[in-house]
């Protein structure tokens, strides 16, 4: 290969130019994201059952669906939430591929279809929601205090229609819209006077508001459609509906005589506010696979045109969230780190190896980068921080093979061989070692490629792209490097000797290197005289380092670093949405005064729009609100404190975006058992244990507080005697309490939804019990109006606001959040120790959850792949050296890197997490590479020399330079990432840098000592 490359340099140059052009094209065209898209293994099944209590929802909705769906073997967990009028089931799948996940969702839908016939007739059809990966790339807020929601919705619809015309826009949705409805408020006193029942009103309106095709009439060989219509055209027509005729005078009774008919906005529904003003949100989703940065510019042009020409005066439009801002920031950060790393590597190589060597080693870097970019474009891997990080990780590996080949070429040139001989023989000698080192490095990344769960899918592209970069490095090192070495040999004497010699002289580099080699030789000779003691010493340091791991905290993934955060608000469980709105307006006043807050918006009674892959909105509840705040994240805790001081009694919790699927609480204990009251009692017993652990805050259970309900006990005998059925009673009560949708009024504008017609009792400022006491039901048997209180009794009873089940068992979760500065893992261990003395009743069991549970699942999935990777590395080394013992020498240096990793994390105060582990895996391949290069040359020298000690010492001193240069380039390339990579990438860079510094030095001592003991003469 080397000889062919030297003789066909023009062909090689042409291929290189083609690769560079294709790489540049790929970079321009490929999709851009902030993070990799991960298909969520979670789906929800939501069923509305109007007017039903949480117990009824559990029994009649949740249980049948659970029993049917739970038979699927692909399911890992089922969590269910039974609340008043709604049931939500969350299904979590086992670890599987994205394709298998989608197949599993089809099975879930089939199971839900089977159970639909078993559900109550009054319940709406269950809705299966599986798309949790799609998020809104752009969210625009439209707000105003002087306009009604109708006007803002009109503007939102016009804007949505304009944006939808862009072909790369997947969907445009409007959230927070409070719709209008026609409310017919019946005056029960007048109904009794006229002896008209609410049921009669409902039947008359439904019979009047019809549009039925009458078939086709044949006229002169033509078909003429006949339409029978009586649809309402306006609210006035509805008001003038004749509902009865007076039996005494024959005077018609109109609907307006017995009811108030008005168009009103929906009440007690979730509402949205932008910077304190009521408003709506317009969310834009982009098509998969597009360059969001380019497409967002097209959307912005449409938005600006709409603001200039169509937005109502006095109405405000704000950009609440823009994914592109964070995508650009993320890609820019890593691109700058990549360029800085390349520049620093070039400086190091230039200073240590000379101009010619710098060119030889550096020129393949853009070529390999373009190979990786081309592969990304072809395979559909977007440009995001993980894919760019893979290039940064690969950077030192890219030049490592080139440095070894170039250094070997230089040795042959110094021995007086011709340029062609030096280039071909230099490659020939090291091609097997660099092939082996490439394969072992790829094998070291195997655990990442085999890792399961959302964390594994998050970094799935990294081992693939590193492998592509390593293969590219291998190919260029045996082709481009010798061809460049042959072409630039003369340039060394003409360019390097004058400029470089002076530079080295000024920096005393030759002097420093000579002194370092001499000092290393002395240390090595001393070590070789006591090899057992040296190995025992390093073994003791390794054990000491392992013991110190307990002092490090554990964090699977840190929060996403962006100047944005979510503030969750929980108020008393019994309040209405309007009360929660008032509290949120007080909070909004605090935020208005905060200099660290730029913009904010919030949703009352419901969760925010899904603007990030792993973001899960708040539960649907009247006592909850969710703020999205654009502001300085470091000031978030101070903002929260000021809110708590200004609005006492409100439970607040700051949430940051997470890369992996978030847990509900960092610390949680789940208790399962049959009786709800007993579960509540156990939860209350456990709360003091939580409070006794320093660092825990906001301790709560997820069942919330008990409310109350009104039980209507029908006297069946009395009801039957007057001819009134339970259905008539139930429908009348529901109409009186919540209102009953009986029909709809179509609007003239075809784009607008029909207005629902709601029949309800006039409130007259009465409480629920008083209103029920004024209800009457008209008997079809006696034509008399029978008061509800004559055929039923009304009692007040306790009501469970929420019932939660997990895997078919009623389960209450006691959760807590952790104060800043406290270790979550340590807090959980303290809590577990305290709860060991707590005894649960028979039939109840307890499980610990939270962040630790997620971390353990992610880390445990890497155990088997890591063992497989070690076995694979060993087999590769066996084939390399043809010996079963010598590979253990090289693999024995891997633990040496852990010493540096552990102490590096301690010094820099980073937790043990997935990214730190990623750094350790990345380092494993580099350490093995150094071992291969060193051991291979030791064996060569031992065969050539008579004195083994001298041969080992000479071999180590010869390989000192490429190993040290490789170490320096690795460290230098990752310094920018360690400094500016943030909480996500800095731990990884720290692991590699500290591990590399220590392992490179120790490898130069341990391998020769181990070889001396293991391989006898």
Helices and strands as residue ranges (DSSP letters): H 2-7, H 9-29, E 42-48, H 54-57, I 58-62, H 63-69, E 75-83, E 86-93, H 98-115, G 116-118, E 127-129, E 138-143, H 149-164, E 169-175, E 180-186, H 188-194, H 198-208, E 211-219, E 222-229, H 235-239, E 242-245, E 252-254, H 255-258, E 259-265, E 271-274, E 277-286, H 292-309, E 316-322, H 323-353, H 355-379, H 385-414, H 419-444, H 446-450, H 453-458, H 460-477, H 480-487, H 489-491, I 492-496, H 497-507, H 509-529, H 531-547, G 548-551, E 564-570, H 577-592, E 597-604, E 624-631, G 633-635, H 636-646, E 651-655, E 667-672, H 676-691, E 696-701, E 706-714, H 716-721, H 726-737, E 740-745, E 755-761, H 768-773, E 776-778, E 785-787, H 788-791, E 792-800, E 802-806, E 809-818, H 824-835, E 845-850, H 851-860, H 863-881, H 886-891, H 894-908, H 914-944, H 948-980, H 982-1014
